[in-house]
Amino acid sequence: MAEKKNIAGKPPSQRQLRVGEMLRHRLSEVLHAADFEAKVLKKANITVTEVRISPDLRHATAYIMPLGGEHVEKIVTLLNDEVPRLKKISMSGLHLKYTPDFKFAADKSFDQAAAMDELLASEVVAGDIADLETPEGA
């Protein structure tokens, strides 16, 4: 599996990973308890799958996926409109030097995993795997 890299081309630091995970937990709690005006957000069960934070800890991207994957783009747009309110709620009580600005984005890893499963289940790959499993001398 390829190692994730930040904008500078380096893997995330231990601090970036720790702050990102802390923000992921906090955003999950806030999204679960928040009272949204939009019906789509009220009905959606949103999972925060990952939060990637910049090396200077000032910018973060929260990757989300609603249960069932329905209305993803609309939910992302509505959440990005709610960022100032969510930022105020979610960042209260955190002891960080800077309060990171964040945005929401759809998590495409589920689509990539489904495409990989489909590829591995294809007849061409299954034939190649069967060829590797049969001993050549038998």
C-alpha positions in Angstrom: 0.0 0.0 0.0 1.4 3.4 -0.9 2.3 5.8 1.8 0.2 8.9 2.0 2.2 12.1 1.5 1.4 15.7 2.2 1.8 18.7 -0.1 5.5 18.9 0.5 5.9 15.3 -0.6 6.7 14.0 2.9 4.7 11.6 4.9 2.6 13.2 7.7 4.3 13.7 11.0 3.3 12.0 14.2 1.8 15.3 15.3 -0.2 15.7 12.1 -1.6 12.2 12.6 -2.4 12.8 16.2 -4.2 16.2 15.7 -6.0 14.8 12.6 -7.3 11.8 14.6 -8.4 14.1 17.5 -10.2 16.4 15.0 -11.9 13.3 13.4 -13.2 12.2 16.8 -14.4 15.7 17.6 -16.1 16.2 14.2 -17.8 12.8 14.5 -19.3 13.8 17.8 -20.4 17.2 16.6 -22.0 15.9 13.4 -23.8 13.3 15.4 -25.2 15.7 17.9 -25.6 18.9 15.7 -29.1 20.2 14.8 -29.0 21.1 11.2 -31.7 23.0 9.3 -31.3 21.1 6.0 -33.4 17.9 5.9 -30.7 16.1 4.0 -28.3 16.7 6.9 -30.8 15.8 9.6 -31.5 12.4 8.0 -27.9 11.6 7.1 -25.8 9.4 9.3 -22.4 10.8 8.4 -19.1 9.1 9.1 -15.9 11.1 9.2 -13.4 8.6 7.8 -10.2 10.7 8.0 -9.0 14.2 8.7 -5.8 15.2 6.9 -4.1 18.3 8.3 -1.4 20.5 6.8 2.2 20.4 8.2 1.7 23.8 9.8 -1.6 22.5 11.5 -3.6 25.5 10.1 -5.6 23.7 7.4 -7.5 20.4 7.5 -9.7 18.4 5.2 -12.3 16.1 6.7 -13.3 13.2 4.5 -16.8 12.1 5.0 -19.2 9.5 3.8 -22.9 9.3 4.6 -24.4 5.9 5.3 -25.3 4.3 2.1 -23.4 6.9 0.1 -26.5 8.8 -0.9 -26.5 12.5 -1.7 -22.7 12.7 -1.0 -22.0 15.9 -3.1 -25.1 17.7 -1.7 -24.1 16.8 1.9 -20.5 17.9 1.3 -21.7 21.3 0.0 -24.1 21.8 2.9 -21.4 20.9 5.4 -19.0 23.3 3.8 -21.6 26.0 4.2 -21.9 25.1 7.9 -18.1 25.2 8.6 -18.0 28.4 10.6 -20.7 27.1 13.0 -19.2 23.6 13.2 -15.7 25.0 13.7 -16.8 27.0 16.7 -18.6 24.0 18.2 -15.9 21.4 17.5 -12.8 23.5 18.4 -14.0 24.6 21.8 -12.0 23.0 24.5 -9.2 21.9 22.3 -5.8 23.1 23.3 -4.1 23.9 20.0 -1.8 26.8 19.2 -3.8 27.5 16.0 -7.4 26.7 15.3 -7.3 25.0 11.9 -9.5 26.0 9.1 -11.2 23.0 7.6 -13.3 21.9 4.8 -15.3 18.8 4.0 -14.7 16.4 1.0 -16.2 13.2 -0.1 -14.2 10.1 0.7 -13.5 8.3 -2.6 -11.7 5.4 -1.0 -14.9 3.3 -0.9 -15.4 3.7 -4.6 -11.7 2.8 -5.2 -12.1 -0.3 -3.0 -15.2 -1.4 -4.9 -13.4 -0.9 -8.2 -10.5 -3.0 -6.9 -12.8 -5.8 -5.8 -14.5 -5.8 -9.2 -11.1 -6.0 -10.9 -10.0 -8.9 -8.7 -13.3 -10.7 -9.3 -12.9 -10.4 -13.1 -12.4 -13.6 -15.2 -9.0 -12.4 -16.5 -7.5 -12.0 -13.0 -9.2 -15.2 -11.7 -7.6 -17.0 -14.6 -4.2 -15.6 -13.8 -4.5 -16.5 -10.1 -5.6 -20.1 -11.1 -2.5 -20.4 -13.3 -0.3 -19.4 -10.3 -1.9 -21.8 -7.9 -1.4 -24.9 -10.2 2.0 -26.5 -9.9 4.0 -26.5 -13.1 5.2 -30.0 -12.8 1.8 -31.6 -12.1 
